[in-house]
Amino acid sequence: MEDLKILIATSKQELAISVNSSMSLLYWSIGKRINQEILDEKRATYGKQIIALVSGQLAIEYGSSFSEKNLRRMLQFASTFPEKEIVVSVIRQLSWTHLIALIPIEDPIKRAFYIEMCVLEKWSVRTFRERINSMLYERTAISKKSDETIVKELDLLKSERQISPDLVFKDPYFLNFLGLKDTYSEKDFETSILAELQNFIIELGSDFAFMARQKRITIDNEDYYIDLLFYHRRLKCLVAIELKLGKFEAAHKGQMELYLRWLEKHEMVSGENLPIGLILCSNKNEEHVELLQLDKSNIKIGEYLTKLPDMKLLESKLHLSIQQAKNRLIQRENQ
C-alpha cells in the first residue's frame, strides 16, 4: 500500500511539473511572438493599444490568464529570457509565479543566483519573494567577488550541487525577530536566539543544524565556551558562532582561531571539512577585517541588525560595499 501511495504522489508531482513547464513555455512563446511579430521589438504608443486589443480577444476565448496584466508579464518574461534553451531549463525547476518574481531583476548574474539558490533550497514562492526583498544576494559574500568567480561558483552549484561558504554566509544578518530592546547583554542576546531558534536558522540558511549552546572546551586545564555551535549539511563542517555586542576587534580573531583548531582536533570526523567560524558583531570595522585576512583562517564576520533600517539606505550601503570590494580585487590583481 505504501508503495502505491509513493507511486501516486510521484506521478502527481511529475504531472504538475509537466503542466507547469508547458504553461510557462506557452507564455514565453506568446511573449516572444508578440514582441517580434506584432510589436517588432518596439514600445511605441500604439503598442499599448495593440496589447490591450490582443489581450481582450484572448481573454474572451481563453480566460483571465490572458488579461492585459498577464500578457505584459509574458512580454517581460520573453525579454528577460530571450534564449529558448535557457527557458526550457528554468521552467522545469521553477513555477510561473516564481518566474514572475525574477522578471524585475535586471542583472543576469544576480538572477542566476536566485534561480540556483531557489532550486537548491526548494523555496516556496513566498520565501522566494522574501529572499529577493531582503537583498539576500547583496548580503552574501559571493556578491563581493569578481563576476568571473561568481559565474564559476554558480556553475558548480548548478552542475554538481556543490556549494561554497561564500554562497552561505551573509553580511549583515537580519535579527529583528529577536525583539531586543535598546540595552541588552550578550546573555540576553544568546537567550533570545535560542528562544527564536527556528527564525535564526531561517536567517542563517536552511542547511544549518543546531548542536550546542555554550559548548565547553578545555585547553591547558582552562575552560572556554563557544557561544553557539552548528553543523552545515552541504558544507559538511562545524560552524562556531561567537556573539559580540560591540564592534569587531583584532582579539576576536585569536579567540575564534583557538576554538576552530580545538574543534578540528577533537570534534571533526572522517569526511568533514575544516570548521568555520562566524563572528556576529554590531560593527565590522572594515579595515581591521581586511588587514587580518580572516578568510585564510576560515573566519567570517557578519554585522547583525536587531532593527531593520530604511531599505533604500541599506540597498545603497550594500551596493557601495560590493563596489568597494570589487575595486579592492582589481587593485590586488594590478599590483
C-alpha positions as CSV (number, residue, x, y, z in Angstrom):
1,M,0.0,0.0,0.0
2,E,2.8,2.4,0.9
3,D,4.5,1.7,-2.5
4,L,1.2,2.6,-4.3
5,K,0.9,5.9,-2.3
6,I,4.5,6.8,-3.2
7,L,3.8,5.9,-6.9
8,I,0.7,8.1,-6.9
9,A,2.4,11.0,-5.2
10,T,5.4,10.8,-7.6
11,S,3.1,10.7,-10.6
12,K,1.1,13.7,-9.4
13,Q,4.3,15.7,-8.8
14,E,5.7,14.8,-12.3
15,L,2.3,15.7,-13.9
16,A,2.3,19.1,-12.0
17,I,5.9,19.8,-13.2
18,S,4.9,18.9,-16.8
19,V,1.8,21.1,-16.7
20,N,3.7,24.0,-15.2
21,S,6.5,23.6,-17.8
22,S,4.1,23.5,-20.7
23,M,2.2,26.5,-19.4
24,S,5.4,28.6,-18.8
25,L,6.8,27.7,-22.2
26,L,3.4,28.7,-23.8
27,Y,3.6,32.1,-22.0
28,W,7.2,32.6,-23.2
29,S,6.3,31.7,-26.8
30,I,3.3,34.1,-26.7
31,G,5.5,36.9,-25.3
32,K,8.2,36.2,-27.9
33,R,5.7,36.1,-30.8
34,I,4.1,39.4,-29.8
35,N,7.5,41.1,-29.2
36,Q,8.9,40.0,-32.6
37,E,5.9,40.0,-35.0
38,I,3.3,42.3,-33.5
39,L,5.4,45.0,-31.7
40,D,8.5,44.4,-33.8
41,E,10.6,44.8,-30.6
42,K,9.3,48.4,-30.2
43,R,7.4,50.1,-27.5
44,A,5.6,52.9,-29.4
45,T,2.4,54.4,-28.1
46,Y,0.3,52.2,-30.4
47,G,1.9,49.1,-28.7
48,K,-0.2,49.6,-25.6
49,Q,-3.3,49.7,-27.8
50,I,-2.3,46.5,-29.6
51,I,-1.6,44.6,-26.4
52,A,-5.0,45.7,-25.0
53,L,-6.7,44.5,-28.2
54,V,-4.9,41.2,-28.3
55,S,-5.5,40.6,-24.6
56,G,-9.2,41.4,-25.0
57,Q,-9.6,38.8,-27.7
58,L,-7.6,36.1,-26.0
59,A,-9.3,36.7,-22.6
60,I,-12.7,36.3,-24.1
61,E,-11.8,32.9,-25.7
62,Y,-9.3,31.5,-23.1
63,G,-10.0,33.2,-19.8
64,S,-8.4,35.7,-17.3
65,S,-4.9,34.1,-17.7
66,F,-4.6,36.3,-20.8
67,S,-5.5,39.5,-19.1
68,E,-3.6,42.6,-20.2
69,K,-1.5,42.5,-17.0
70,N,-0.5,38.8,-17.5
71,L,0.1,39.5,-21.2
72,R,2.6,42.2,-20.3
73,R,4.3,39.7,-17.9
74,M,4.7,37.3,-20.8
75,L,6.3,40.0,-22.9
76,Q,8.7,40.8,-20.0
77,F,9.4,37.1,-19.5
78,A,10.4,36.7,-23.1
79,S,12.6,39.8,-23.0
80,T,14.3,38.7,-19.8
81,F,15.0,35.2,-21.1
82,P,15.5,35.6,-24.9
83,E,17.0,32.2,-25.4
84,K,14.7,29.2,-25.6
85,E,17.3,26.7,-24.3
86,I,17.6,28.7,-21.0
87,V,13.9,28.9,-20.7
88,V,13.4,25.2,-21.1
89,S,15.9,24.6,-18.4
90,V,14.4,27.1,-15.9
91,I,10.8,26.2,-16.3
92,R,11.5,22.6,-15.3
93,Q,12.6,23.8,-11.9
94,L,10.5,27.0,-11.2
95,S,6.8,27.7,-11.4
96,W,5.3,30.6,-13.4
97,T,4.8,32.5,-10.2
98,H,8.5,32.1,-9.3
99,L,9.4,33.4,-12.7
100,I,7.3,36.5,-12.3
101,A,9.3,37.4,-9.2
102,L,12.5,37.1,-11.3
103,I,11.4,39.5,-14.0
104,P,12.3,42.8,-12.3
105,I,15.9,41.6,-11.6
106,E,18.0,43.2,-14.4
107,D,21.4,41.8,-13.5
108,P,21.7,38.3,-15.2
109,I,24.3,37.1,-12.6
110,K,22.1,38.1,-9.7
111,R,19.1,36.5,-11.4
112,A,21.1,33.3,-11.9
113,F,22.0,33.3,-8.1
114,Y,18.3,33.4,-7.1
115,I,17.4,30.7,-9.6
116,E,20.1,28.3,-8.3
117,M,19.5,29.0,-4.6
118,C,15.8,28.6,-5.1
119,V,16.3,25.2,-6.8
120,L,18.8,24.1,-4.1
121,E,16.7,25.1,-1.1
122,K,13.2,24.5,-2.7
123,W,11.9,27.9,-1.7
124,S,8.1,28.4,-1.8
125,V,7.0,31.5,-3.8
126,R,6.5,33.4,-0.6
127,T,10.0,32.5,0.7
128,F,11.5,33.3,-2.8
129,R,10.0,36.8,-2.7
130,E,11.1,37.4,0.9
131,R,14.7,36.4,-0.1
132,I,14.7,38.8,-3.0
133,N,13.2,41.6,-1.0
134,S,15.7,41.1,1.8
135,M,18.5,41.6,-0.7
136,L,19.9,38.1,0.0
137,Y,22.3,38.3,-3.0
138,E,23.8,41.6,-1.9
139,R,24.3,40.3,1.6
140,T,26.2,37.1,0.6
141,A,29.9,37.1,0.4
142,I,29.8,35.9,-3.2
143,S,28.4,39.2,-4.4
144,K,31.6,40.9,-3.5
145,K,33.7,38.6,-5.7
146,S,34.5,39.2,-9.4
147,D,31.8,38.4,-11.9
148,E,34.0,35.6,-13.2
149,T,34.2,34.0,-9.8
150,I,30.5,34.3,-9.2
151,V,29.7,32.7,-12.5
152,K,32.1,29.8,-11.8
153,E,30.6,29.2,-8.3
154,L,27.0,29.2,-9.7
155,D,28.0,26.8,-12.5
156,L,29.4,24.4,-9.8
157,L,26.2,24.8,-7.8
158,K,24.1,24.1,-10.9
159,S,26.0,21.2,-12.4
160,E,27.3,19.4,-9.2
161,R,25.2,20.9,-6.4
162,Q,28.5,22.0,-4.9
163,I,28.1,25.0,-2.6
164,S,30.8,27.2,-1.2
165,P,30.9,29.2,2.0
166,D,30.7,32.4,0.0
167,L,27.2,31.4,-1.0
168,V,26.2,30.6,2.5
169,F,27.4,33.4,4.8
170,K,25.9,36.8,4.8
171,D,26.6,40.3,6.0
172,P,24.5,41.8,7.5
173,Y,22.2,39.4,9.3
174,F,18.7,40.5,10.0
175,L,17.8,39.6,13.6
176,N,14.9,41.9,14.1
177,F,12.7,39.0,15.1
178,L,14.6,38.7,18.4
179,G,12.7,41.6,19.9
180,L,15.7,43.0,21.7
181,K,15.4,46.4,23.4
182,D,18.0,49.2,23.2
183,T,20.0,47.8,26.1
184,Y,20.8,44.1,26.4
185,S,23.7,41.8,27.4
186,E,25.4,39.1,25.5
187,K,23.5,36.6,27.6
188,D,20.2,38.3,26.6
189,F,21.3,38.1,23.0
190,E,22.1,34.4,23.2
191,T,18.9,33.6,25.1
192,S,16.8,35.4,22.6
193,I,18.4,33.5,19.7
194,L,17.7,30.2,21.4
195,A,14.1,31.3,22.1
196,E,13.8,32.1,18.4
197,L,16.0,29.3,17.1
198,Q,13.8,28.4,14.1
199,N,13.8,32.0,12.8
200,F,17.5,32.3,13.5
201,I,18.2,29.2,11.4
202,I,15.9,30.5,8.6
203,E,18.1,33.7,8.5
204,L,21.3,31.6,8.6
205,G,20.1,29.2,5.9
206,S,18.1,26.0,5.8
207,D,21.1,23.7,5.9
208,F,22.3,24.8,9.4
209,A,21.6,22.3,12.2
210,F,21.9,23.4,15.9
211,M,24.3,21.4,18.0
212,A,25.1,23.2,21.3
213,R,24.9,26.4,23.3
214,Q,28.0,27.4,25.4
215,K,30.0,24.5,24.2
216,R,32.7,23.9,26.8
217,I,36.2,23.2,25.6
218,T,39.2,22.7,27.8
219,I,42.7,23.8,26.8
220,D,45.7,23.6,29.2
221,N,43.2,22.9,32.1
222,E,41.4,26.2,31.3
223,D,37.8,26.2,30.2
224,Y,36.5,28.2,27.2
225,Y,32.9,28.4,25.9
226,I,31.8,28.6,22.3
227,D,28.6,30.7,22.2
228,L,26.7,28.6,19.6
229,L,27.8,25.5,17.6
230,F,26.1,24.5,14.4
231,Y,26.7,22.0,11.6
232,H,26.1,22.8,8.0
233,R,25.0,19.8,6.0
234,R,26.1,20.7,2.5
235,L,29.4,22.4,3.5
236,K,29.9,19.3,5.8
237,C,31.5,21.2,8.6
238,L,31.1,22.5,12.1
239,V,30.3,26.2,12.4
240,A,31.2,28.0,15.6
241,I,29.3,31.3,16.2
242,E,30.5,34.0,18.6
243,L,28.2,36.8,19.6
244,K,29.7,40.3,20.2
245,L,27.7,43.3,21.3
246,G,30.2,45.9,20.1
247,K,32.5,46.3,17.2
248,F,34.8,43.7,15.8
249,E,38.3,43.7,17.5
250,A,41.5,42.1,16.5
251,A,41.5,39.9,19.6
252,H,38.3,38.2,18.4
253,K,40.3,36.6,15.6
254,G,42.7,34.9,18.0
255,Q,39.8,33.7,20.2
256,M,38.0,32.2,17.2
257,E,41.2,30.6,15.8
258,L,41.7,28.8,19.1
259,Y,38.1,27.5,19.0
260,L,38.4,26.3,15.4
261,R,41.7,24.5,16.0
262,W,40.2,22.7,19.0
263,L,37.2,21.7,17.0
264,E,39.5,20.5,14.2
265,K,41.5,18.4,16.7
266,H,38.7,17.0,18.9
267,E,35.4,17.2,17.1
268,M,36.0,16.6,13.4
269,V,35.0,13.2,12.0
270,S,36.1,11.5,8.8
271,G,34.7,13.1,5.7
272,E,34.1,16.5,7.2
273,N,35.7,19.8,6.1
274,L,37.6,22.2,8.4
275,P,35.3,24.1,10.9
276,I,34.3,27.6,10.0
277,G,33.9,30.5,12.5
278,L,31.3,33.2,12.3
279,I,31.7,36.3,14.5
280,L,28.5,38.3,14.7
281,C,29.1,41.9,15.8
282,S,27.3,45.2,15.7
283,N,30.1,46.8,13.6
284,K,32.6,45.1,11.3
285,N,35.5,47.6,11.4
286,E,36.2,47.1,7.7
287,E,39.9,47.9,7.7
288,H,40.6,45.5,10.6
289,V,38.8,42.8,8.7
290,E,40.8,43.4,5.5
291,L,44.2,43.6,7.2
292,L,43.6,40.5,9.3
293,Q,42.9,38.4,6.2
294,L,40.3,36.4,8.0
295,D,39.3,34.2,5.1
296,K,42.7,32.5,5.4
297,S,41.7,31.5,8.9
298,N,38.3,30.2,7.8
299,I,36.6,33.0,9.8
300,K,33.6,35.0,8.6
301,I,32.5,38.4,10.0
302,G,28.9,39.5,9.9
303,E,27.2,42.5,11.2
304,Y,23.7,42.0,12.7
305,L,20.8,44.3,12.7
306,T,18.2,43.9,15.5
307,K,16.0,46.6,13.9
308,L,15.5,46.9,10.1
309,P,16.8,50.2,8.7
310,D,15.3,52.0,5.8
311,M,15.6,49.5,3.0
312,K,16.6,52.1,0.4
313,L,19.5,53.3,2.6
314,L,20.5,49.7,3.2
315,E,20.4,48.9,-0.5
316,S,22.6,51.9,-1.2
317,K,25.1,50.9,1.5
318,L,25.2,47.3,0.2
319,H,25.8,48.3,-3.3
320,L,28.6,50.6,-2.2
321,S,30.2,47.8,-0.2
322,I,30.0,45.5,-3.2
323,Q,31.7,48.0,-5.5
324,Q,34.4,48.8,-2.9
325,A,35.2,45.1,-2.5
326,K,35.4,44.6,-6.3
327,N,37.6,47.7,-6.6
328,R,40.0,46.1,-4.0
329,L,40.1,42.9,-6.0
330,I,41.1,44.9,-9.1
331,Q,43.8,46.7,-7.2
332,R,45.3,43.4,-6.0
333,E,45.3,42.0,-9.5
334,N,47.1,45.0,-10.8
335,Q,49.8,45.0,-8.2
